[in-house]
Amino acid sequence: MRFNGQVTRKSRKKKRKLLPLLIPAFIIAIALFIYFINARLTPIYVDYAEVQTQRIASHVINKAINSRTVNVLDVNDIIVNVPNDSKGMIKFNTEIINRASAEIHGLVEAHLQQAESGNLAILPTEEIEFDPQAMESGEGVVFFVPLAQAANIPLLGNLGPKIPIRFHVIGQVQSTIDTKISEFGINNALVEVNILLTVNVQIIVPLATKQSVVTQRIPVAMGLIQSTVPQIYTTGSGNPPSVEVPAPPVKEE
């Protein structure tokens, strides 16, 4: 009996000596497991965060565009005929185009600033959960994404921990005028004048960050410019004329 008692005491002493070593080892194992899981999942929810950021920024830009005082103009409103030109040369009214560009630029910048300050009225709150308190404190646009949703696990749906994601605009919104003229019918042209907006954003997720660019094309004016139909129309390939338009009869005096 004494022998058994001594063995029990020795085993207890060994356990007591091993206990201080097991606790740190257990904590380190948990930390390594969490780090491993996070390293595997980080690229997944970084990409998901970029998609959501593009979606939110596009929603805010569309809100800004819808608040414009002037909708898409007719192309004839921005065209100026060149006088004393027998060929009917035209040019764009840059004053009207620049005025529309400045209005769009200012509206988009103002709406993005309101979104970062926590104005939920211009954000898609029905589809995404935002953190208005963090946004009011100047942390940018902050929203939550369930881990299962970011990892594309349909069985879990919106369950699991929620990942806080935030983004903020870097620098100023850049806008450039983009014109496109395409052939339409016989001696006609379809003219489009657009404003190309570029917004640089910084996306921040736990233990990772990424820069992304949001671009959107805003129409300013579009329409069809009709010119005089020539008497002979060819395809330009050296073949015989494909369309021949008879000349109007000359009136005799």
Protein Blocks (a to p, Z undefined) as FASTA:
>chain_A
ZZmmmmmmmmmmmmmmmmmmmmmmmmmmmmmmmmmmmmmmmmmmmmmmmmmmmmmmmmmm
mmmmmmpfbdcddfklmcccdehiaklpacddfklmmmmmmmmmmmmmmmmmmmmnopak
lpcfklpccdfklmmnonajaddddfklmnopaknmmgcjddddddddehjadddddddd
ddehjhiacdddddddddddddddehiacdddddddddfbgcdddddddfbdcehnopac
fbdcdddddddZZ
